[in-house]
């Protein structure tokens, strides 16, 4: 496991605790809902370096007893660590702290039935299409890179044709997908048989363990890593990221999503499987991300899918066949399966010369309008289509 050390940080003098400037009111403390909060663990978001004259990440960390779990560079600018009550209070009273968020558990979003129909659906127009043919331009995402921020990828699976590799692991020392979720997602993005963008290069960023869960702080570290790593890769046509995971609302996750998109990287995220408004989940509620709801084979809105005005587009997400760890395929359902259709479509369009700027809007504008039944009020009825 690699703690995130992403950029050399500008050394700034640390004032003694007694001389630290105070603020009129404490920085916001964001607390996750329910049982997913991790006691004593926090994410501290600092003001951007250019706005702070006296307080750096290193000085903040040196003011606490514990070592930092993660240090985030200039794109997110902060750290995650265990904090005692007095340390939490002191940091919240520092004017260079934007907010503190209690760390929490983040999970994959999948359930399970059977059959490969999603690819055919996104390349056929009309309602209730029963075509089994996937029509696509054979550029197929060549020259693009797709980061899968998930449980890992079975890079040896035959459907990846040697195009999948490991980028980083924030969970353990085992570069394997012990859960299978990330491999399935990667297959939908870019597998030779199951993928939308059949020639994209796939990179595994492991932030979830074998039980399908991880921490918000670890996921933020993975997102920060992508922003730092992408310019080092050979991706002349562009970069996409898929995040088929989520938890309760998290300002830290949403800010990290903003950092990805500000870097010119397309980000597709699952809307969530709670049958609730996507505004209650992160990173689904990040306005800069392309948030994806799920549909079924009958062109119905999936009963489990989150909804609301923050859902940008809809994609197949029930009984989606894709890669199985160790070989072969398996069928899964969830907005986790819908999101990689959109990430794959983004890579496909970038490979055809589309601009990364406003790409979610481009995908929405070419979607099939009002093709899906029983879409909740206030949710856009836009089923993605590749235009082939």
One Martini backbone bead per residue (centre of mass of N, CA, C, O) as a GRO file, in nm:
protein
  388
    1UNK     BB    1   0.099   0.033   0.019
    2UNK     BB    2   0.042   0.390  -0.077
    3UNK     BB    3   0.109   0.675   0.022
    4UNK     BB    4   0.026   0.996  -0.070
    5UNK     BB    5   0.303   1.139  -0.270
    6UNK     BB    6   0.279   1.391  -0.516
    7UNK     BB    7   0.412   1.665  -0.405
    8UNK     BB    8   0.610   1.908  -0.357
    9UNK     BB    9   0.617   2.110  -0.079
   10UNK     BB   10   0.598   2.420   0.032
   11UNK     BB   11   0.795   2.565   0.252
   12UNK     BB   12   0.667   2.665   0.574
   13UNK     BB   13   0.637   2.832   0.843
   14UNK     BB   14   0.578   2.744   1.181
   15UNK     BB   15   0.370   2.826   1.412
   16UNK     BB   16   0.297   2.850   1.711
   17UNK     BB   17   0.007   2.761   1.854
   18UNK     BB   18  -0.029   3.042   2.009
   19UNK     BB   19   0.015   3.215   1.713
   20UNK     BB   20  -0.225   3.132   1.570
   21UNK     BB   21  -0.456   3.222   1.380
   22UNK     BB   22  -0.780   3.322   1.404
   23UNK     BB   23  -1.132   3.276   1.393
   24UNK     BB   24  -1.463   3.349   1.423
   25UNK     BB   25  -1.521   3.053   1.311
   26UNK     BB   26  -1.537   2.742   1.261
   27UNK     BB   27  -1.482   2.510   1.062
   28UNK     BB   28  -1.637   2.290   0.898
   29UNK     BB   29  -1.813   1.989   1.002
   30UNK     BB   30  -1.832   1.687   0.829
   31UNK     BB   31  -2.094   1.443   0.862
   32UNK     BB   32  -2.177   1.138   0.820
   33UNK     BB   33  -2.415   0.916   0.759
   34UNK     BB   34  -2.449   0.685   0.978
   35UNK     BB   35  -2.228   0.385   0.990
   36UNK     BB   36  -1.976   0.500   0.794
   37UNK     BB   37  -1.819   0.616   1.006
   38UNK     BB   38  -1.485   0.697   1.124
   39UNK     BB   39  -1.340   0.696   1.408
   40UNK     BB   40  -1.100   0.962   1.431
   41UNK     BB   41  -1.132   1.028   1.121
   42UNK     BB   42  -0.983   1.272   0.885
   43UNK     BB   43  -1.043   1.543   0.653
   44UNK     BB   44  -0.821   1.806   0.546
   45UNK     BB   45  -0.901   2.123   0.410
   46UNK     BB   46  -0.718   2.355   0.240
   47UNK     BB   47  -0.616   2.621   0.127
   48UNK     BB   48  -0.471   2.742  -0.115
   49UNK     BB   49  -0.144   2.817  -0.135
   50UNK     BB   50  -0.179   3.116  -0.256
   51UNK     BB   51  -0.368   3.192   0.016
   52UNK     BB   52  -0.123   3.097   0.198
   53UNK     BB   53   0.131   3.229   0.441
   54UNK     BB   54   0.150   3.007   0.718
   55UNK     BB   55   0.016   2.721   0.603
   56UNK     BB   56   0.094   2.392   0.571
   57UNK     BB   57   0.078   2.063   0.546
   58UNK     BB   58   0.329   2.002   0.718
   59UNK     BB   59   0.245   2.181   0.961
   60UNK     BB   60  -0.020   2.042   1.021
   61UNK     BB   61   0.095   1.757   1.076
   62UNK     BB   62   0.301   1.853   1.307
   63UNK     BB   63   0.043   1.925   1.507
   64UNK     BB   64   0.019   1.615   1.530
   65UNK     BB   65   0.060   1.286   1.642
   66UNK     BB   66  -0.011   1.159   1.390
   67UNK     BB   67   0.011   1.015   1.103
   68UNK     BB   68  -0.049   1.037   0.788
   69UNK     BB   69  -0.240   0.865   0.562
   70UNK     BB   70  -0.269   1.125   0.369
   71UNK     BB   71  -0.129   1.323   0.099
   72UNK     BB   72  -0.229   1.614  -0.069
   73UNK     BB   73  -0.193   1.803  -0.322
   74UNK     BB   74  -0.271   2.082  -0.516
   75UNK     BB   75  -0.560   1.977  -0.609
   76UNK     BB   76  -0.667   1.942  -0.300
   77UNK     BB   77  -0.526   2.018  -0.038
   78UNK     BB   78  -0.426   1.796   0.207
   79UNK     BB   79  -0.542   1.559   0.466
   80UNK     BB   80  -0.518   1.238   0.643
   81UNK     BB   81  -0.626   1.160   0.988
   82UNK     BB   82  -0.578   1.123   1.315
   83UNK     BB   83  -0.788   1.284   1.568
   84UNK     BB   84  -0.809   1.466   1.830
   85UNK     BB   85  -1.015   1.681   1.975
   86UNK     BB   86  -0.808   1.918   2.005
   87UNK     BB   87  -0.703   1.903   1.712
   88UNK     BB   88  -0.967   1.958   1.574
   89UNK     BB   89  -1.016   2.236   1.699
   90UNK     BB   90  -0.755   2.376   1.605
   91UNK     BB   91  -0.802   2.341   1.300
   92UNK     BB   92  -1.084   2.481   1.283
   93UNK     BB   93  -0.939   2.763   1.395
   94UNK     BB   94  -0.795   2.777   1.131
   95UNK     BB   95  -0.789   2.992   0.851
   96UNK     BB   96  -0.653   2.752   0.651
   97UNK     BB   97  -0.927   2.600   0.693
   98UNK     BB   98  -1.204   2.497   0.524
   99UNK     BB   99  -1.239   2.182   0.616
  100UNK     BB  100  -1.388   1.901   0.798
  101UNK     BB  101  -1.395   1.543   0.739
  102UNK     BB  102  -1.527   1.258   0.809
  103UNK     BB  103  -1.450   0.959   0.766
  104UNK     BB  104  -1.548   0.691   0.529
  105UNK     BB  105  -1.738   0.459   0.369
  106UNK     BB  106  -1.686   0.299   0.054
  107UNK     BB  107  -1.884   0.157  -0.220
  108UNK     BB  108  -2.008  -0.052  -0.415
  109UNK     BB  109  -2.264  -0.095  -0.700
  110UNK     BB  110  -2.418  -0.414  -0.683
  111UNK     BB  111  -2.580  -0.682  -0.841
  112UNK     BB  112  -2.768  -0.991  -0.988
  113UNK     BB  113  -2.794  -1.139  -1.320
  114UNK     BB  114  -2.835  -1.162  -1.717
  115UNK     BB  115  -2.679  -1.033  -2.017
  116UNK     BB  116  -2.574  -0.899  -2.346
  117UNK     BB  117  -2.716  -0.561  -2.434
  118UNK     BB  118  -2.588  -0.273  -2.396
  119UNK     BB  119  -2.431  -0.225  -2.659
  120UNK     BB  120  -2.669  -0.241  -2.855
  121UNK     BB  121  -2.836  -0.009  -2.727
  122UNK     BB  122  -2.613   0.232  -2.780
  123UNK     BB  123  -2.644   0.169  -3.125
  124UNK     BB  124  -2.963   0.215  -3.103
  125UNK     BB  125  -3.259   0.331  -3.203
  126UNK     BB  126  -3.521   0.388  -3.029
  127UNK     BB  127  -3.764   0.187  -2.893
  128UNK     BB  128  -3.733  -0.124  -2.784
  129UNK     BB  129  -3.470  -0.249  -2.863
  130UNK     BB  130  -3.363  -0.588  -3.006
  131UNK     BB  131  -3.087  -0.568  -3.077
  132UNK     BB  132  -2.754  -0.756  -3.112
  133UNK     BB  133  -2.600  -0.507  -3.239
  134UNK     BB  134  -2.277  -0.354  -3.249
  135UNK     BB  135  -2.217  -0.027  -3.358
  136UNK     BB  136  -1.888   0.092  -3.478
  137UNK     BB  137  -1.605   0.261  -3.473
  138UNK     BB  138  -1.272   0.136  -3.528
  139UNK     BB  139  -1.120   0.324  -3.335
  140UNK     BB  140  -1.220   0.259  -3.036
  141UNK     BB  141  -1.025   0.458  -2.850
  142UNK     BB  142  -0.773   0.520  -2.974
  143UNK     BB  143  -0.540   0.703  -2.769
  144UNK     BB  144  -0.662   0.628  -2.497
  145UNK     BB  145  -0.743   0.662  -2.141
  146UNK     BB  146  -0.849   0.440  -1.861
  147UNK     BB  147  -0.956   0.489  -1.538
  148UNK     BB  148  -0.999   0.247  -1.266
  149UNK     BB  149  -1.175   0.325  -0.974
  150UNK     BB  150  -1.135   0.040  -0.759
  151UNK     BB  151  -1.055  -0.318  -0.720
  152UNK     BB  152  -0.937  -0.358  -0.995
  153UNK     BB  153  -0.752  -0.569  -1.240
  154UNK     BB  154  -0.755  -0.836  -1.467
  155UNK     BB  155  -0.490  -0.814  -1.680
  156UNK     BB  156  -0.501  -1.129  -1.798
  157UNK     BB  157  -0.742  -1.103  -1.947
  158UNK     BB  158  -0.839  -1.167  -2.271
  159UNK     BB  159  -1.019  -0.900  -2.323
  160UNK     BB  160  -0.756  -0.695  -2.296
  161UNK     BB  161  -0.503  -0.760  -2.483
  162UNK     BB  162  -0.277  -0.600  -2.298
  163UNK     BB  163  -0.428  -0.302  -2.211
  164UNK     BB  164  -0.383  -0.376  -1.908
  165UNK     BB  165  -0.287  -0.196  -1.601
  166UNK     BB  166  -0.103  -0.086  -1.334
  167UNK     BB  167  -0.087   0.213  -1.134
  168UNK     BB  168  -0.237   0.179  -0.835
  169UNK     BB  169  -0.225   0.114  -0.462
  170UNK     BB  170  -0.446   0.193  -0.165
  171UNK     BB  171  -0.476  -0.097   0.007
  172UNK     BB  172  -0.235  -0.298  -0.089
  173UNK     BB  173   0.016  -0.548  -0.208
  174UNK     BB  174  -0.215  -0.654  -0.417
  175UNK     BB  175  -0.229  -0.685  -0.774
  176UNK     BB  176  -0.554  -0.754  -0.736
  177UNK     BB  177  -0.889  -0.881  -0.800
  178UNK     BB  178  -1.082  -0.998  -0.526
  179UNK     BB  179  -1.389  -0.916  -0.637
  180UNK     BB  180  -1.451  -0.812  -0.971
  181UNK     BB  181  -1.568  -0.528  -1.027
  182UNK     BB  182  -1.337  -0.380  -1.186
  183UNK     BB  183  -1.324  -0.581  -1.423
  184UNK     BB  184  -1.611  -0.546  -1.521
  185UNK     BB  185  -1.592  -0.244  -1.576
  186UNK     BB  186  -1.349  -0.254  -1.772
  187UNK     BB  187  -1.493  -0.428  -1.985
  188UNK     BB  188  -1.705  -0.207  -2.060
  189UNK     BB  189  -1.508   0.007  -2.149
  190UNK     BB  190  -1.245  -0.200  -2.300
  191UNK     BB  191  -1.327  -0.457  -2.416
  192UNK     BB  192  -1.332  -0.657  -2.693
  193UNK     BB  193  -1.633  -0.771  -2.631
  194UNK     BB  194  -1.762  -0.573  -2.379
  195UNK     BB  195  -1.674  -0.300  -2.506
  196UNK     BB  196  -1.691   0.025  -2.622
  197UNK     BB  197  -1.364   0.080  -2.605
  198UNK     BB  198  -1.155  -0.152  -2.767
  199UNK     BB  199  -0.863   0.051  -2.762
  200UNK     BB  200  -0.817   0.122  -2.488
  201UNK     BB  201  -0.634   0.213  -2.209
  202UNK     BB  202  -0.594   0.041  -1.897
  203UNK     BB  203  -0.618   0.159  -1.545
  204UNK     BB  204  -0.539   0.066  -1.220
  205UNK     BB  205  -0.714   0.192  -0.919
  206UNK     BB  206  -0.686   0.094  -0.592
  207UNK     BB  207  -0.961   0.159  -0.330
  208UNK     BB  208  -1.077  -0.134  -0.302
  209UNK     BB  209  -1.151  -0.421  -0.159
  210UNK     BB  210  -1.263  -0.750  -0.136
  211UNK     BB  211  -1.542  -0.619  -0.004
  212UNK     BB  212  -1.597  -0.334  -0.166
  213UNK     BB  213  -1.431  -0.143   0.029
  214UNK     BB  214  -1.358   0.193   0.161
  215UNK     BB  215  -1.217   0.509   0.183
  216UNK     BB  216  -1.239   0.834   0.132
  217UNK     BB  217  -0.935   0.897   0.158
  218UNK     BB  218  -0.844   0.680  -0.051
  219UNK     BB  219  -1.005   0.788  -0.292
  220UNK     BB  220  -0.878   1.067  -0.302
  221UNK     BB  221  -0.594   0.961  -0.355
  222UNK     BB  222  -0.666   0.831  -0.629
  223UNK     BB  223  -0.759   1.092  -0.768
  224UNK     BB  224  -0.497   1.251  -0.736
  225UNK     BB  225  -0.323   1.052  -0.894
  226UNK     BB  226  -0.451   1.083  -1.170
  227UNK     BB  227  -0.374   1.380  -1.215
  228UNK     BB  228  -0.061   1.316  -1.198
  229UNK     BB  229  -0.041   1.066  -1.411
  230UNK     BB  230  -0.168   1.129  -1.692
  231UNK     BB  231   0.070   1.306  -1.824
  232UNK     BB  232   0.264   1.035  -1.834
  233UNK     BB  233   0.090   0.928  -2.048
  234UNK     BB  234  -0.011   0.775  -2.359
  235UNK     BB  235  -0.278   1.017  -2.447
  236UNK     BB  236  -0.352   1.190  -2.722
  237UNK     BB  237  -0.689   1.181  -2.700
  238UNK     BB  238  -0.724   1.109  -2.389
  239UNK     BB  239  -0.908   1.108  -2.065
  240UNK     BB  240  -1.061   0.869  -1.844
  241UNK     BB  241  -1.299   0.815  -1.570
  242UNK     BB  242  -1.405   0.555  -1.342
  243UNK     BB  243  -1.679   0.559  -1.077
  244UNK     BB  244  -1.817   0.266  -0.917
  245UNK     BB  245  -1.898   0.449  -0.650
  246UNK     BB  246  -2.004   0.506  -0.297
  247UNK     BB  247  -2.182   0.735  -0.075
  248UNK     BB  248  -2.227   0.966   0.102
  249UNK     BB  249  -2.198   1.275   0.143
  250UNK     BB  250  -1.894   1.445  -0.001
  251UNK     BB  251  -1.688   1.709  -0.028
  252UNK     BB  252  -1.419   1.571  -0.090
  253UNK     BB  253  -1.508   1.408  -0.337
  254UNK     BB  254  -1.616   1.652  -0.500
  255UNK     BB  255  -1.345   1.806  -0.510
  256UNK     BB  256  -1.187   1.579  -0.652
  257UNK     BB  257  -1.362   1.582  -0.905
  258UNK     BB  258  -1.293   1.872  -0.985
  259UNK     BB  259  -0.989   1.820  -1.028
  260UNK     BB  260  -1.022   1.632  -1.268
  261UNK     BB  261  -1.184   1.822  -1.464
  262UNK     BB  262  -0.979   2.064  -1.453
  263UNK     BB  263  -0.761   1.866  -1.606
  264UNK     BB  264  -0.930   1.744  -1.863
  265UNK     BB  265  -1.104   1.508  -1.733
  266UNK     BB  266  -1.314   1.252  -1.765
  267UNK     BB  267  -1.611   1.186  -1.547
  268UNK     BB  268  -1.757   0.885  -1.439
  269UNK     BB  269  -2.057   0.819  -1.239
  270UNK     BB  270  -2.242   0.669  -1.014
  271UNK     BB  271  -2.558   0.733  -0.879
  272UNK     BB  272  -2.677   0.484  -0.742
  273UNK     BB  273  -2.875   0.218  -0.533
  274UNK     BB  274  -3.116   0.367  -0.338
  275UNK     BB  275  -3.362   0.515  -0.468
  276UNK     BB  276  -3.244   0.815  -0.477
  277UNK     BB  277  -3.117   1.107  -0.453
  278UNK     BB  278  -2.804   1.201  -0.575
  279UNK     BB  279  -2.748   1.433  -0.360
  280UNK     BB  280  -2.679   1.203  -0.123
  281UNK     BB  281  -2.422   1.141  -0.304
  282UNK     BB  282  -2.076   1.018  -0.344
  283UNK     BB  283  -1.986   1.155  -0.651
  284UNK     BB  284  -2.278   1.208  -0.777
  285UNK     BB  285  -2.300   1.526  -0.668
  286UNK     BB  286  -2.097   1.614  -0.870
  287UNK     BB  287  -2.122   1.858  -1.111
  288UNK     BB  288  -1.858   1.775  -1.289
  289UNK     BB  289  -1.977   1.515  -1.326
  290UNK     BB  290  -2.092   1.216  -1.492
  291UNK     BB  291  -2.407   1.112  -1.413
  292UNK     BB  292  -2.536   0.765  -1.379
  293UNK     BB  293  -2.805   0.595  -1.475
  294UNK     BB  294  -3.040   0.316  -1.491
  295UNK     BB  295  -3.128   0.052  -1.718
  296UNK     BB  296  -3.323  -0.176  -1.893
  297UNK     BB  297  -3.419  -0.404  -2.142
  298UNK     BB  298  -3.720  -0.245  -2.152
  299UNK     BB  299  -3.679   0.062  -2.109
  300UNK     BB  300  -3.638   0.094  -1.802
  301UNK     BB  301  -3.619   0.216  -1.496
  302UNK     BB  302  -3.431   0.137  -1.249
  303UNK     BB  303  -3.532   0.068  -0.930
  304UNK     BB  304  -3.240   0.137  -0.786
  305UNK     BB  305  -3.194   0.405  -0.904
  306UNK     BB  306  -3.087   0.695  -0.898
  307UNK     BB  307  -3.194   1.043  -0.898
  308UNK     BB  308  -3.233   1.349  -1.062
  309UNK     BB  309  -3.080   1.649  -1.165
  310UNK     BB  310  -2.777   1.515  -1.140
  311UNK     BB  311  -2.859   1.335  -1.366
  312UNK     BB  312  -2.741   1.324  -1.692
  313UNK     BB  313  -2.760   1.008  -1.764
  314UNK     BB  314  -2.839   0.702  -1.933
  315UNK     BB  315  -2.778   0.339  -1.879
  316UNK     BB  316  -2.702   0.031  -1.888
  317UNK     BB  317  -2.765  -0.182  -1.559
  318UNK     BB  318  -2.895  -0.469  -1.639
  319UNK     BB  319  -2.758  -0.750  -1.703
  320UNK     BB  320  -2.431  -0.725  -1.736
  321UNK     BB  321  -2.189  -0.836  -1.946
  322UNK     BB  322  -1.859  -0.943  -1.830
  323UNK     BB  323  -1.583  -0.966  -1.673
  324UNK     BB  324  -1.406  -1.239  -1.520
  325UNK     BB  325  -1.219  -1.352  -1.290
  326UNK     BB  326  -1.002  -1.586  -1.465
  327UNK     BB  327  -1.233  -1.582  -1.677
  328UNK     BB  328  -1.468  -1.489  -1.868
  329UNK     BB  329  -1.809  -1.437  -1.748
  330UNK     BB  330  -2.048  -1.194  -1.608
  331UNK     BB  331  -2.346  -1.085  -1.431
  332UNK     BB  332  -2.450  -0.742  -1.366
  333UNK     BB  333  -2.593  -0.494  -1.140
  334UNK     BB  334  -2.600  -0.136  -1.177
  335UNK     BB  335  -2.462   0.174  -1.181
  336UNK     BB  336  -2.182   0.043  -1.218
  337UNK     BB  337  -2.268  -0.053  -1.519
  338UNK     BB  338  -2.345   0.223  -1.647
  339UNK     BB  339  -2.096   0.411  -1.627
  340UNK     BB  340  -1.894   0.255  -1.829
  341UNK     BB  341  -2.051   0.328  -2.082
  342UNK     BB  342  -1.972   0.631  -2.062
  343UNK     BB  343  -1.668   0.610  -2.046
  344UNK     BB  344  -1.646   0.457  -2.315
  345UNK     BB  345  -1.783   0.674  -2.489
  346UNK     BB  346  -1.578   0.894  -2.432
  347UNK     BB  347  -1.336   0.745  -2.556
  348UNK     BB  348  -1.462   0.707  -2.834
  349UNK     BB  349  -1.495   1.014  -2.896
  350UNK     BB  350  -1.203   1.100  -2.855
  351UNK     BB  351  -1.094   0.907  -3.081
  352UNK     BB  352  -1.280   1.094  -3.292
  353UNK     BB  353  -1.212   1.412  -3.181
  354UNK     BB  354  -1.323   1.499  -2.934
  355UNK     BB  355  -1.386   1.708  -2.674
  356UNK     BB  356  -1.346   1.730  -2.332
  357UNK     BB  357  -1.506   1.973  -2.342
  358UNK     BB  358  -1.828   1.907  -2.271
  359UNK     BB  359  -1.883   1.589  -2.299
  360UNK     BB  360  -2.141   1.537  -2.141
  361UNK     BB  361  -2.314   1.723  -2.319
  362UNK     BB  362  -2.264   1.569  -2.580
  363UNK     BB  363  -2.389   1.304  -2.487
  364UNK     BB  364  -2.670   1.425  -2.423
  365UNK     BB  365  -2.731   1.543  -2.715
  366UNK     BB  366  -2.709   1.229  -2.845
  367UNK     BB  367  -2.938   1.125  -2.704
  368UNK     BB  368  -3.218   0.960  -2.625
  369UNK     BB  369  -3.539   1.083  -2.613
  370UNK     BB  370  -3.778   0.944  -2.422
  371UNK     BB  371  -3.709   0.609  -2.407
  372UNK     BB  372  -3.785   0.592  -2.101
  373UNK     BB  373  -3.952   0.440  -1.851
  374UNK     BB  374  -4.027   0.563  -1.543
  375UNK     BB  375  -3.911   0.840  -1.493
  376UNK     BB  376  -3.839   1.044  -1.268
  377UNK     BB  377  -3.905   1.331  -1.159
  378UNK     BB  378  -3.638   1.547  -1.269
  379UNK     BB  379  -3.527   1.340  -1.477
  380UNK     BB  380  -3.338   1.273  -1.732
  381UNK     BB  381  -3.439   1.144  -2.063
  382UNK     BB  382  -3.122   0.998  -2.139
  383UNK     BB  383  -3.002   0.778  -2.378
  384UNK     BB  384  -2.733   0.660  -2.476
  385UNK     BB  385  -2.540   0.728  -2.790
  386UNK     BB  386  -2.301   0.674  -3.061
  387UNK     BB  387  -2.416   0.736  -3.369
  388UNK     BB  388  -2.385   0.472  -3.570
   0.00000   0.00000   0.00000
